[in-house]
Amino acid sequence: MTNINDYKLDQYCKGIAKEICDVTPEIDDAIDQGCEYADGSEYTIYHYKAHMLCQNCNTDQGEDFVADCWGDTPMTYDEMACRIAYGEIEGRIRNEIYEIFENKEAA
């Protein structure tokens, strides 16, 4: 993904969640894998991509994540962007995993 926006980020995270849930029968294991995917995402490891995500997408979940985990910790601009991007991606993957498992249970 070169140009990121909320729609593209949603699709990216939904694809990851689906891939995880296709091979992982336990929700806790799926959530753990979602964290690993978020941690290795190009949007969390490359500063300029993290900045693109922060500038072009809703980052409410990512900002809440940073506030909860690093509220009083000094950070550079790049560190903050990468942490917000991680929190946003992880949150979207997690939400989609919950939805997939809820749909499996309802079926």
C-alpha positions in Angstrom: 0.0 0.0 0.0 1.5 3.3 -1.0 -1.3 5.8 -0.4 -3.0 4.9 2.9 -6.5 5.9 4.0 -9.1 4.4 6.4 -10.6 2.2 3.7 -7.3 0.7 2.7 -6.2 0.3 6.3 -9.5 -1.5 7.1 -9.0 -3.8 4.2 -5.4 -4.5 5.1 -6.4 -5.4 8.7 -9.4 -7.4 7.7 -7.2 -9.5 5.4 -4.7 -10.1 8.1 -7.5 -11.1 10.6 -9.1 -13.4 8.0 -5.7 -15.1 7.3 -5.1 -15.6 11.0 -8.6 -16.9 11.7 -8.5 -19.4 8.8 -5.7 -21.3 10.5 -6.2 -20.5 14.2 -9.1 -22.1 16.0 -8.6 -20.4 19.4 -9.4 -16.7 19.8 -6.6 -16.0 22.3 -4.0 -17.4 19.9 -5.5 -15.4 17.0 -5.2 -12.2 19.1 -1.6 -13.0 19.9 -0.9 -13.5 16.2 -2.6 -10.3 15.4 -0.2 -8.5 17.7 2.7 -10.1 16.0 1.4 -9.0 12.5 0.9 -5.5 13.8 4.4 -5.4 15.2 5.9 -6.5 11.9 3.8 -4.2 9.7 5.6 -1.9 7.4 3.5 0.9 9.0 5.0 0.2 12.4 8.6 -0.3 11.4 9.2 2.5 8.9 8.8 6.0 10.3 7.6 7.6 7.1 4.9 4.9 6.6 3.8 5.4 10.3 3.6 9.2 9.6 1.5 8.5 6.5 -0.9 6.4 8.5 -1.2 9.0 11.3 -1.8 11.8 8.8 -4.4 10.0 6.6 -6.3 7.7 8.9 -8.4 7.8 12.0 -5.9 7.0 14.8 -8.2 7.1 17.9 -7.4 3.5 18.9 -3.7 4.0 18.3 -3.7 7.2 20.4 -5.6 5.5 23.2 -3.1 2.7 23.1 -0.1 5.1 23.4 -1.8 7.0 26.2 -2.5 3.8 28.1 0.9 2.3 27.7 3.3 5.3 27.5 1.3 8.1 29.0 4.1 9.9 30.8 7.0 8.5 28.7 8.9 11.0 26.6 9.0 10.0 22.9 10.4 11.3 19.7 8.1 12.3 16.9 9.0 9.1 15.0 8.6 6.8 18.1 5.1 8.3 18.7 4.0 7.8 15.1 5.2 4.2 15.1 3.5 3.4 18.4 0.3 5.0 17.3 0.4 3.1 14.0 1.0 -0.2 15.9 -1.9 0.5 18.3 -4.2 1.4 15.4 -3.4 -1.7 13.3 -3.5 -4.0 16.3 -6.8 -2.6 17.4 -8.4 -3.0 13.9 -7.0 -6.5 13.6 -8.3 -7.4 17.1 -11.8 -6.0 16.3 -12.0 -8.0 13.1 -10.9 -11.2 14.8 -13.6 -10.7 17.5 -16.2 -10.2 14.7 -15.0 -13.3 12.8 -15.2 -15.4 15.9 -18.6 -14.0 16.8 -19.9 -14.9 13.3 -18.4 -18.4 13.7 -20.3 -18.9 17.0 -23.5 -17.6 15.5 -23.4 -19.9 12.5 
